[in-house]
Protein backbone atom coordinates (compact mmCIF):
# COMPACT_ATOMS: atom_id res chain seq x y z
CA UNK A 1 0.00 0.00 0.00
CA UNK A 2 1.42 3.36 -0.97
CA UNK A 3 1.73 6.19 1.51
CA UNK A 4 -0.80 8.98 1.27
CA UNK A 5 0.49 12.36 0.24
CA UNK A 6 -0.78 15.15 2.48
CA UNK A 7 -0.93 18.76 1.43
CA UNK A 8 -2.74 21.94 2.29
CA UNK A 9 -4.45 24.02 -0.34
CA UNK A 10 -6.00 27.45 0.05
CA UNK A 11 -9.08 28.13 -2.04
CA UNK A 12 -11.04 31.36 -2.29
CA UNK A 13 -14.82 31.56 -2.28
CA UNK A 14 -15.67 34.65 -4.31
CA UNK A 15 -18.81 36.39 -5.51
CA UNK A 16 -21.34 39.05 -4.64
CA UNK A 17 -22.93 39.41 -1.22
CA UNK A 18 -25.94 37.20 -0.49
CA UNK A 19 -25.22 34.55 -3.13
CA UNK A 20 -24.78 31.84 -0.50
CA UNK A 21 -21.00 31.47 -0.23
CA UNK A 22 -21.03 31.08 3.55
CA UNK A 23 -23.97 28.68 3.37
CA UNK A 24 -22.15 26.54 0.78
CA UNK A 25 -18.98 26.25 2.83
CA UNK A 26 -20.99 25.56 5.98
CA UNK A 27 -22.92 22.83 4.13
CA UNK A 28 -19.64 21.31 2.93
CA UNK A 29 -17.81 21.45 6.27
CA UNK A 30 -20.65 20.68 8.71
CA UNK A 31 -23.42 19.34 6.43
CA UNK A 32 -25.78 21.91 7.95
CA UNK A 33 -27.80 24.81 6.56
CA UNK A 34 -28.71 27.95 8.50
CA UNK A 35 -31.45 29.97 6.76
CA UNK A 36 -30.52 33.21 8.55
CA UNK A 37 -28.23 35.61 6.68
CA UNK A 38 -24.93 36.44 8.34
CA UNK A 39 -22.68 39.02 6.72
CA UNK A 40 -19.07 37.94 6.23
CA UNK A 41 -16.86 40.72 7.57
CA UNK A 42 -13.72 40.60 5.43
CA UNK A 43 -13.13 36.87 5.39
CA UNK A 44 -13.90 33.72 7.33
CA UNK A 45 -11.63 30.69 7.09
CA UNK A 46 -12.86 27.11 7.48
CA UNK A 47 -10.87 23.91 7.01
CA UNK A 48 -11.76 20.40 5.95
CA UNK A 49 -9.75 17.36 4.92
CA UNK A 50 -10.61 15.84 1.54
CA UNK A 51 -9.18 12.67 0.04
CA UNK A 52 -8.60 12.43 -3.70
CA UNK A 53 -6.54 9.79 -5.54
CA UNK A 54 -4.67 8.68 -2.43
CA UNK A 55 -3.90 12.27 -1.51
CA UNK A 56 -5.16 13.87 1.65
CA UNK A 57 -5.74 17.55 1.04
CA UNK A 58 -6.53 19.96 3.84
CA UNK A 59 -8.64 22.66 2.26
CA UNK A 60 -8.28 26.09 3.80
CA UNK A 61 -11.44 27.72 2.47
CA UNK A 62 -11.36 31.52 2.53
CA UNK A 63 -14.95 32.76 2.41
CA UNK A 64 -14.45 36.33 1.19
CA UNK A 65 -17.04 38.99 1.94
CA UNK A 66 -18.92 40.17 -1.14
CA UNK A 67 -19.90 43.64 0.02
CA UNK A 68 -18.35 46.53 -1.93
CA UNK A 69 -16.91 47.96 1.28
CA UNK A 70 -14.36 45.09 1.27
CA UNK A 71 -13.32 45.59 -2.37
CA UNK A 72 -10.05 47.37 -1.54
CA UNK A 73 -8.78 44.58 0.73
CA UNK A 74 -9.91 41.49 -1.21
CA UNK A 75 -6.62 41.08 -3.06
CA UNK A 76 -4.87 40.45 0.26
CA UNK A 77 -7.21 37.51 0.85
CA UNK A 78 -6.59 36.04 -2.62
CA UNK A 79 -2.83 35.77 -2.18
CA UNK A 80 -1.65 32.15 -2.05
CA UNK A 81 -4.89 30.63 -3.36
CA UNK A 82 -4.55 27.51 -5.49
CA UNK A 83 -8.03 27.92 -6.98
CA UNK A 84 -11.43 29.49 -6.48
CA UNK A 85 -15.10 28.78 -6.30
CA UNK A 86 -16.83 31.70 -8.03
CA UNK A 87 -20.44 31.83 -6.82
CA UNK A 88 -23.51 33.57 -8.20
CA UNK A 89 -27.17 33.40 -7.18
CA UNK A 90 -28.98 31.39 -9.86
CA UNK A 91 -32.08 33.56 -9.30
CA UNK A 92 -30.25 36.87 -9.78
CA UNK A 93 -28.70 37.61 -13.18
CA UNK A 94 -26.77 40.61 -11.82
CA UNK A 95 -24.69 38.32 -9.60
CA UNK A 96 -23.92 36.15 -12.64
CA UNK A 97 -22.90 39.22 -14.66
CA UNK A 98 -20.49 40.22 -11.88
CA UNK A 99 -18.65 36.87 -11.85
CA UNK A 100 -16.12 37.80 -14.52
CA UNK A 101 -14.99 40.88 -12.61
CA UNK A 102 -14.56 38.74 -9.49
CA UNK A 103 -12.51 36.17 -11.39
CA UNK A 104 -10.42 38.78 -13.19
CA UNK A 105 -9.50 40.45 -9.88
CA UNK A 106 -8.59 37.01 -8.50
CA UNK A 107 -6.40 36.23 -11.54
CA UNK A 108 -4.63 39.60 -11.24
CA UNK A 109 -3.33 38.49 -7.84
CA UNK A 110 -2.67 34.75 -8.21
CA UNK A 111 -2.46 34.17 -11.96
CA UNK A 112 -4.52 31.62 -13.86
CA UNK A 113 -5.72 29.00 -11.41
CA UNK A 114 -8.52 26.43 -11.49
CA UNK A 115 -12.00 27.94 -11.11
CA UNK A 116 -15.29 26.18 -10.45
CA UNK A 117 -18.22 28.48 -11.22
CA UNK A 118 -21.27 27.82 -9.06
CA UNK A 119 -24.84 28.93 -9.71
CA UNK A 120 -26.20 28.56 -6.17
CA UNK A 121 -29.83 28.41 -4.99
CA UNK A 122 -30.82 26.01 -7.77
CA UNK A 123 -33.52 24.67 -5.44
CA UNK A 124 -35.56 27.85 -5.99
CA UNK A 125 -38.17 27.97 -8.77
CA UNK A 126 -37.32 31.38 -10.25
CA UNK A 127 -33.99 30.48 -11.88
CA UNK A 128 -32.58 33.12 -14.22
CA UNK A 129 -29.08 31.74 -14.85
CA UNK A 130 -29.09 28.94 -17.43
CA UNK A 131 -26.72 26.16 -18.37
CA UNK A 132 -25.93 28.13 -21.55
CA UNK A 133 -24.95 31.14 -19.41
CA UNK A 134 -22.61 29.00 -17.34
CA UNK A 135 -21.09 27.35 -20.42
CA UNK A 136 -20.53 30.80 -21.88
CA UNK A 137 -18.54 32.01 -18.89
CA UNK A 138 -16.32 28.93 -18.58
CA UNK A 139 -15.40 29.21 -22.25
CA UNK A 140 -13.37 32.28 -21.27
CA UNK A 141 -11.11 30.38 -18.86
CA UNK A 142 -8.86 27.36 -19.07
CA UNK A 143 -9.18 24.84 -16.25
CA UNK A 144 -12.73 25.89 -15.37
CA UNK A 145 -15.99 24.05 -14.75
CA UNK A 146 -19.48 24.92 -13.54
CA UNK A 147 -22.15 23.38 -11.36
CA UNK A 148 -25.60 24.32 -10.17
CA UNK A 149 -25.66 24.06 -6.38
CA UNK A 150 -27.97 24.43 -3.43
CA UNK A 151 -26.60 25.02 0.04
CA UNK A 152 -30.13 24.55 1.35
CA UNK A 153 -30.72 21.01 0.11
CA UNK A 154 -27.07 20.08 -0.47
CA UNK A 155 -27.25 19.69 -4.27
CA UNK A 156 -23.66 19.48 -5.59
CA UNK A 157 -22.21 21.17 -2.47
CA UNK A 158 -19.76 18.34 -1.83
CA UNK A 159 -19.08 17.97 -5.56
CA UNK A 160 -18.15 21.65 -5.90
CA UNK A 161 -15.31 21.26 -3.43
CA UNK A 162 -14.18 17.85 -4.70
CA UNK A 163 -14.09 19.27 -8.24
CA UNK A 164 -11.83 22.17 -7.25
CA UNK A 165 -9.52 19.71 -5.45
CA UNK A 166 -9.40 17.51 -8.56
CA UNK A 167 -8.62 20.49 -10.82
CA UNK A 168 -5.87 21.68 -8.49
CA UNK A 169 -4.29 18.23 -8.28
CA UNK A 170 -4.54 17.79 -12.05
CA UNK A 171 -2.74 21.08 -12.45
CA UNK A 172 -0.07 19.48 -10.28
CA UNK A 173 -0.04 22.59 -8.13
CA UNK A 174 -0.17 21.08 -4.65
CA UNK A 175 1.93 17.94 -4.92
LINBELJO-V665214 format. One record per backbone hydrogen bond with DSSP energy under -1.0 kcal/mol. NH is the residue of the N-H (numbers start at 1). CO is the residue of the C=O. E is the energy in kcal/mol with one decimal. If there is no record, write none. Layout:
# LINBELJO-V665214
NH_CO_E / NH_CO_E
This chain:
# LINBELJO-V665214
5_54_-1.4 / 7_56_-2.3 / 9_58_-2.7 / 11_60_-2.3 / 12_83_-2.1 / 13_62_-2.9 / 14_85_-2.6 / 24_20_-2.3 / 25_21_-2.3 / 26_22_-2.4 / 27_23_-2.4 / 28_24_-2.4 / 29_25_-2.8 / 30_26_-2.8 / 31_27_-1.4 / 42_40_-1.0 / 43_41_-1.6 / 44_63_-1.9 / 46_61_-2.1 / 48_59_-1.6 / 50_57_-3.0 / 52_55_-2.7 / 55_52_-1.2 / 56_5_-2.9 / 57_50_-3.5 / 58_7_-3.1 / 59_48_-3.1 / 60_9_-2.6 / 61_46_-3.3 / 62_11_-3.0 / 63_44_-3.1 / 64_13_-1.9 / 65_42_-3.0 / 70_67_-1.8 / 71_68_-1.9 / 73_70_-1.2 / 74_70_-1.0 / 77_74_-1.3 / 78_74_-1.4 / 79_75_-1.3 / 81_78_-2.2 / 82_10_-3.5 / 84_114_-2.0 / 85_12_-2.7 / 86_116_-1.8 / 87_14_-3.3 / 88_118_-2.8 / 90_120_-3.3 / 92_89_-2.4 / 96_92_-1.1 / 97_93_-2.7 / 98_94_-1.4 / 99_96_-1.6 / 102_98_-1.7 / 103_99_-2.8 / 104_100_-2.9 / 105_101_-2.0 / 106_102_-1.8 / 107_103_-2.8 / 108_104_-2.1 / 110_106_-2.3 / 111_107_-2.4 / 115_143_-1.9 / 116_84_-2.4 / 117_145_-3.2 / 118_86_-3.1 / 119_147_-2.5 / 120_88_-2.8 / 122_149_-2.7 / 124_121_-1.7 / 128_90_-3.3 / 129_90_-2.2 / 134_130_-2.1 / 135_131_-2.7 / 136_132_-2.3 / 137_133_-1.8 / 138_134_-2.0 / 139_135_-1.4 / 140_137_-1.3 / 141_138_-1.7 / 145_115_-1.7 / 147_117_-2.1 / 149_119_-2.2 / 150_155_-2.1 / 154_150_-1.4 / 157_154_-1.8 / 160_156_-2.2 / 161_157_-1.2 / 162_158_-2.4 / 163_159_-2.7 / 164_160_-1.6 / 165_161_-1.9 / 166_162_-2.4 / 167_163_-2.6 / 168_164_-2.2 / 169_165_-2.7 / 170_166_-2.9 / 171_167_-1.7 / 172_169_-1.6 / 173_168_-1.9
